[in-house]
Amino acid sequence: MAQALAAEAFRRFDWQRPSVKLLTMHSAKGLEFPQVFVAGLQALPMKDVSLDDAAPLLYVAMTRAWAAESPS
């Protein structure tokens, strides 16, 4: 039930409204933001993910910003 409520809230979310958005690298694909902070870069690649699989995800995350990007 909680999963269904979360999915419904996600569909109704106003992405244009100014706010802080916390997303995974997977869910950021296709979206753009004025500024992006990529946290946890020191943890890449994760234990269960190869560098070959992590690199495209990192590229997606780092190209979501149209004004500024800040790796951390």
Backbone as JSON, one array per atom type, in Angstrom:
{
  "sequence": "MAQALAAEAFRRFDWQRPSVKLLTMHSAKGLEFPQVFVAGLQALPMKDVSLDDAAPLLYVAMTRAWAAESPS",
  "N": [[0.82, -1.19, 0.0], [1.92, 1.28, 0.83], [3.88, 1.61, -1.11], [2.32, 1.98, -3.41], [1.11, 4.42, -2.79], [3.37, 6.07, -2.73], [4.18, 5.91, -5.4], [2.02, 7.15, -6.66], [2.22, 9.75, -5.59], [4.66, 10.46, -6.7], [4.0, 10.61, -9.42], [2.3, 12.81, -9.38], [3.96, 14.87, -8.66], [5.23, 18.17, -8.89], [7.55, 18.95, -11.03], [8.56, 21.31, -12.0], [8.35, 23.23, -10.06], [10.23, 25.27, -7.86], [12.42, 23.62, -5.8], [14.21, 21.38, -3.58], [15.4, 18.41, -4.87], [15.8, 15.03, -4.35], [17.31, 12.47, -5.87], [17.94, 9.23, -7.3], [20.71, 8.1, -9.33], [19.71, 6.55, -11.37], [16.99, 7.34, -11.58], [17.22, 9.95, -12.41], [17.63, 10.1, -15.08], [16.96, 11.59, -18.16], [15.94, 13.9, -17.08], [16.38, 17.42, -16.32], [18.18, 19.94, -14.51], [18.84, 23.12, -12.93], [21.05, 23.13, -11.21], [23.19, 20.58, -10.01], [24.11, 18.32, -7.51], [26.32, 15.79, -6.97], [26.51, 13.34, -4.84], [28.6, 11.18, -2.84], [30.64, 10.18, -4.51], [33.05, 9.0, -3.85], [32.39, 6.44, -3.23], [32.04, 5.03, -5.54], [33.18, 2.61, -7.91], [30.32, 0.78, -6.71], [30.23, -2.07, -4.51], [28.84, -4.24, -5.69], [28.72, -3.54, -8.34], [30.25, -3.16, -11.47], [32.99, -1.17, -12.73], [32.59, -0.58, -15.41], [29.81, -0.64, -15.57], [29.11, 1.36, -13.78], [30.15, 3.76, -14.79], [28.53, 4.79, -17.04], [26.2, 5.48, -15.59], [27.18, 7.44, -13.86], [27.86, 9.36, -15.73], [25.3, 10.06, -16.68], [24.27, 11.22, -14.32], [26.0, 13.41, -13.99], [25.49, 14.97, -16.17], [23.06, 16.15, -15.92], [22.75, 18.75, -15.11], [22.14, 22.06, -16.2], [23.23, 24.48, -15.65], [25.13, 24.49, -13.47], [27.35, 22.14, -11.94], [28.21, 20.1, -9.22], [30.41, 17.98, -7.99], [30.75, 15.84, -5.15]],
  "CA": [[0.0, 0.0, 0.0], [2.79, 2.46, 0.89], [4.53, 1.72, -2.42], [1.36, 2.57, -4.34], [0.97, 5.83, -2.44], [4.59, 6.75, -3.16], [4.15, 5.99, -6.86], [1.03, 8.16, -7.01], [2.8, 11.05, -5.24], [5.71, 10.72, -7.69], [3.35, 11.02, -10.67], [1.68, 14.13, -9.21], [4.96, 15.85, -8.23], [5.46, 19.29, -9.82], [9.0, 19.03, -11.24], [8.91, 22.68, -12.36], [8.33, 24.06, -8.86], [11.55, 25.34, -7.23], [12.56, 22.82, -4.58], [15.32, 20.44, -3.56], [14.96, 17.1, -5.31], [16.78, 14.0, -4.06], [17.05, 11.4, -6.82], [19.02, 8.3, -7.61], [21.24, 8.31, -10.67], [18.8, 5.88, -12.31], [15.75, 8.09, -11.78], [17.51, 11.28, -12.97], [17.78, 10.0, -16.53], [15.97, 12.32, -18.93], [15.54, 15.14, -16.4], [17.42, 18.46, -16.27], [18.06, 20.84, -13.39], [19.82, 24.2, -13.02], [22.26, 22.76, -10.47], [23.19, 19.2, -9.56], [25.16, 17.88, -6.59], [26.47, 14.34, -7.02], [27.11, 12.94, -3.56], [29.06, 9.81, -2.7], [31.5, 9.71, -5.6], [34.12, 8.17, -3.32], [31.88, 5.07, -3.1], [31.93, 4.39, -6.86], [32.0, 1.78, -8.13], [29.83, 0.06, -5.54], [30.76, -3.44, -4.44], [28.18, -5.18, -6.59], [28.63, -2.94, -9.68], [31.56, -2.99, -12.09], [33.3, 0.19, -13.21], [31.96, -0.44, -16.73], [28.39, -0.35, -15.36], [28.97, 2.59, -12.99], [30.54, 4.93, -15.58], [27.4, 5.41, -17.72], [25.31, 6.09, -14.59], [27.82, 8.67, -13.42], [27.71, 10.3, -16.85], [23.92, 10.54, -16.63], [24.13, 12.11, -13.16], [26.8, 14.63, -14.15], [25.02, 15.77, -17.31], [21.69, 16.61, -15.65], [22.76, 20.18, -14.8], [22.32, 22.95, -17.34], [23.92, 25.69, -15.22], [26.3, 24.18, -12.66], [27.41, 20.78, -11.41], [29.14, 20.06, -8.09], [30.67, 16.66, -7.43], [31.16, 15.9, -3.74]],
  "C": [[0.87, 1.26, 0.0], [3.49, 2.68, -0.44], [3.6, 2.37, -3.43], [1.15, 4.04, -4.06], [2.19, 6.63, -2.9], [4.61, 6.91, -4.68], [3.16, 7.06, -7.31], [1.56, 9.57, -6.72], [3.88, 11.43, -6.25], [5.1, 11.22, -9.0], [2.76, 12.42, -10.57], [2.69, 15.22, -8.85], [5.17, 16.91, -9.3], [6.97, 19.5, -9.96], [9.46, 20.45, -11.56], [8.99, 23.6, -11.15], [9.72, 24.08, -8.22], [11.56, 24.58, -5.9], [13.82, 21.97, -4.68], [14.76, 19.07, -3.93], [16.08, 16.11, -5.07], [16.43, 12.79, -4.91], [18.22, 10.43, -6.88], [19.54, 8.61, -9.0], [20.32, 7.68, -11.71], [17.58, 6.74, -12.61], [15.98, 9.47, -12.37], [17.6, 11.27, -14.49], [16.63, 10.71, -17.24], [15.52, 13.62, -18.3], [16.7, 16.13, -16.44], [17.11, 19.4, -15.12], [19.09, 21.95, -13.53], [21.13, 23.85, -12.31], [22.11, 21.34, -9.95], [24.37, 18.97, -8.63], [25.19, 16.35, -6.64], [27.23, 13.92, -5.78], [27.59, 11.49, -3.62], [29.95, 9.3, -3.8], [32.64, 8.82, -5.11], [33.7, 6.71, -3.19], [31.75, 4.35, -4.44], [33.22, 3.72, -7.26], [31.61, 1.06, -6.86], [30.29, -1.39, -5.62], [30.14, -4.39, -5.45], [28.04, -4.66, -8.02], [30.05, -2.76, -10.23], [31.76, -1.54, -12.52], [32.65, 0.45, -14.57], [30.46, -0.14, -16.62], [28.18, 0.98, -14.64], [29.25, 3.84, -13.83], [29.36, 5.56, -16.34], [26.41, 6.08, -16.76], [25.88, 7.41, -14.09], [27.71, 9.74, -14.5], [26.31, 10.91, -16.85], [23.77, 11.55, -15.5], [24.83, 13.45, -13.4], [26.33, 15.5, -15.32], [23.58, 16.24, -17.12], [21.63, 18.11, -15.4], [22.94, 21.01, -16.06], [23.0, 24.24, -16.94], [25.2, 25.37, -14.46], [26.21, 22.76, -12.12], [28.49, 20.76, -10.34], [29.33, 18.63, -7.59], [31.11, 16.81, -5.97], [31.52, 14.53, -3.23]]
}
